[in-house]
Structure formats: structure tokens, C-alpha cells
Amino acid sequence: MNAAEQAKGLELAAKIAAAVNLFKSYFPDAQADLKPWANDPSTRELVDPDSIDIGFHLPGWSPRFQARSILVQIRLFEDEAAAESGEGAIAQTQRVIGLEAVGLTHQGEQWRLSTVGEWRVLGTQQPAEEIQMRLRSFCTQVYELFNGSAS
């Protein structure tokens, strides 16, 4: 789901902004897009309501990235934890259970990095090893941002 639509509360909005800033710290030329998905019925059917989706657009096609844009999907899990309040209320917290970064060109998906499994980049075209290492570091920091530690 578009990050702009997921930013329902102050805490989650702050974490989304922090994730954008983290990405830009690794890739300063990237421009963030908090609404990477079109608002039409066929697209809405494909959107995962339990993810925060952020597009990052590069100034042009980059041979180091083998992409023009990168779609980052932060997959969430709604975790019920007992609140520390005296009323016995249940607090809802969202935890990251996985991230995917997808390198895109006008020809479609070129590569994909998933934190589920071996954290490898797979695809027909692969970004430079330095870019892959930066993407993995970014993913680790997003886990820490949302969950308090890398998973």
C-alpha cells in the first residue's frame, strides 16, 4: 500500500519518514515517491494492505543500479502485545517481517532483493556489488527502526 496512505498515526508516519531518510543517506540522488501505486481498481486489487510501499526514482538509468527506479516494500505484521497501562488494554504494534527492493526500468523488473531467505539479489540484470551491500545495510537499519533489532 502506498506509504502516504499507511501513515495513519504520528509514530508510523515518523518511521516512514525515517526510512526515506535512511534510503537517501545511502543513495542521495534518489527522489522519494510515497505514492508509487496508481489509484485505479485494477492496481488496488494487487496492493498488499500490510506493506508500506515507497518508490525511489534515480535521475536516469544507472549502470551501477541497473535500474531507473527502486520500489521498496516493507512488509508488516500486526503484533498484539499487552500494554503497560493499568487498564489491561491491548496495544497494536506493527513489526517488519520482511523487505523487498525491486530495481525497475521501462522494461519492467530487472532485479529483486528479498530479506526473506538469503538476502540475495536475483534477476536478469544485477546492480554493482557496492549497491547490493548498501541495499542490505539499508534493510538491516529498517528492521532496527521498526523492530528495535535486525531480524
C-alpha positions as CSV (number, residue, x, y, z in Angstrom):
1,M,0.0,0.0,0.0
2,N,1.3,3.5,-0.7
3,A,3.3,4.8,2.2
4,A,1.3,8.0,2.1
5,E,-1.9,6.0,2.9
6,Q,-0.2,3.9,5.6
7,A,1.0,7.0,7.6
8,K,-2.1,7.0,9.8
9,G,-0.5,7.8,13.1
10,L,2.3,10.0,14.2
11,E,4.6,7.1,15.2
12,L,4.2,5.3,11.9
13,A,4.5,8.5,9.9
14,A,7.8,9.2,11.7
15,K,9.1,5.7,10.9
16,I,8.2,6.1,7.2
17,A,10.0,9.4,7.1
18,A,13.0,7.9,8.9
19,A,13.0,5.0,6.3
20,V,13.0,7.5,3.5
21,N,15.9,9.5,5.1
22,L,17.8,6.2,5.6
23,F,17.5,5.3,1.9
24,K,18.6,8.8,0.9
25,S,21.6,8.6,3.2
26,Y,22.8,5.6,1.1
27,F,21.5,6.9,-2.2
28,P,21.4,10.8,-2.0
29,D,20.3,11.3,-5.7
30,A,17.1,9.2,-5.3
31,Q,13.8,11.1,-5.1
32,A,11.2,9.5,-2.9
33,D,7.7,8.8,-4.1
34,L,5.2,8.0,-1.2
35,K,2.5,7.1,-3.7
36,P,4.1,4.7,-6.2
37,W,0.8,2.9,-7.0
38,A,-1.9,4.3,-9.3
39,N,-5.3,4.8,-7.7
40,D,-7.3,2.6,-10.1
41,P,-9.4,-0.6,-9.4
42,S,-7.0,-3.0,-11.2
43,T,-4.0,-1.7,-9.3
44,R,-5.9,-1.7,-6.0
45,E,-6.5,-5.4,-6.3
46,L,-2.7,-6.1,-6.4
47,V,-1.8,-3.8,-3.5
48,D,-0.8,-5.5,-0.2
49,P,-2.6,-3.7,2.7
50,D,0.1,-5.0,5.1
51,S,3.0,-3.3,3.4
52,I,4.5,0.2,3.2
53,D,5.5,0.8,-0.4
54,I,7.9,3.6,-1.3
55,G,9.3,4.3,-4.8
56,F,12.7,5.9,-5.3
57,H,13.5,7.4,-8.6
58,L,17.0,7.9,-9.8
59,P,18.0,10.8,-12.1
60,G,18.2,8.4,-15.0
61,W,19.1,4.8,-15.8
62,S,22.2,3.9,-13.9
63,P,24.5,1.1,-14.9
64,R,25.6,0.8,-11.2
65,F,22.0,0.2,-10.2
66,Q,20.8,-1.5,-13.4
67,A,17.6,0.4,-12.8
68,R,15.9,3.8,-13.1
69,S,13.6,3.3,-10.1
70,I,13.6,1.2,-7.0
71,L,10.4,0.0,-5.3
72,V,10.9,-0.7,-1.6
73,Q,8.1,-2.8,0.1
74,I,8.3,-3.0,3.9
75,R,6.1,-6.0,4.9
76,L,4.4,-5.6,8.3
77,F,2.8,-7.9,10.8
78,E,0.2,-6.6,13.3
79,D,1.6,-7.8,16.7
80,E,-0.7,-7.7,19.7
81,A,1.2,-7.0,22.9
82,A,-0.1,-6.4,26.3
83,A,0.1,-2.7,27.1
84,E,1.8,-1.5,30.2
85,S,-1.3,0.6,31.1
86,G,-3.2,-0.2,34.3
87,E,-6.4,-0.7,32.3
88,G,-5.3,-4.1,30.8
89,A,-5.7,-2.7,27.2
90,I,-4.1,-4.5,24.3
91,A,-1.6,-2.4,22.2
92,Q,-1.3,-2.9,18.5
93,T,2.3,-2.7,17.2
94,Q,3.4,-3.2,13.7
95,R,6.6,-5.2,13.2
96,V,8.6,-5.6,10.0
97,I,8.7,-9.3,8.8
98,G,10.4,-8.7,5.5
99,L,11.6,-6.2,3.0
100,E,11.8,-6.3,-0.8
101,A,13.6,-3.9,-3.0
102,V,12.9,-4.2,-6.8
103,G,15.0,-2.5,-9.5
104,L,12.8,-1.3,-12.4
105,T,13.3,0.2,-15.8
106,H,10.9,0.9,-18.6
107,Q,11.2,-2.8,-19.5
108,G,10.0,-3.9,-16.1
109,E,11.6,-5.7,-13.2
110,Q,15.4,-6.1,-13.6
111,W,16.3,-7.5,-10.1
112,R,14.9,-8.2,-6.7
113,L,16.4,-8.3,-3.2
114,S,14.3,-10.0,-0.5
115,T,15.2,-10.2,3.1
116,V,13.2,-13.5,3.3
117,G,15.8,-16.2,2.9
118,E,19.4,-15.5,2.0
119,W,19.1,-11.7,1.3
120,R,20.4,-12.3,-2.3
121,V,19.8,-10.1,-5.3
122,L,18.2,-12.1,-8.1
123,G,17.3,-11.1,-11.6
124,T,18.4,-10.7,-15.2
125,Q,20.4,-7.6,-14.5
126,Q,22.2,-7.1,-11.2
127,P,23.3,-3.9,-9.6
128,A,27.0,-3.4,-8.7
129,E,28.2,-5.3,-5.5
130,E,28.6,-1.9,-3.7
131,I,24.9,-1.1,-4.4
132,Q,23.9,-4.5,-3.2
133,M,25.8,-4.0,0.1
134,R,24.2,-0.6,0.6
135,L,20.7,-2.1,0.0
136,R,21.4,-4.8,2.6
137,S,22.6,-2.3,5.1
138,F,19.5,-0.1,4.4
139,C,17.3,-3.2,5.0
140,T,19.1,-4.0,8.3
141,Q,18.5,-0.5,9.5
142,V,14.8,-0.5,8.6
143,Y,14.4,-3.7,10.7
144,E,16.2,-1.9,13.6
145,L,14.0,1.2,13.1
146,F,10.7,-0.7,13.3
147,N,11.6,-3.7,15.5
148,G,14.5,-2.5,17.6
149,S,16.9,-5.1,16.1
150,A,17.7,-6.8,12.9
151,S,15.7,-10.0,12.3
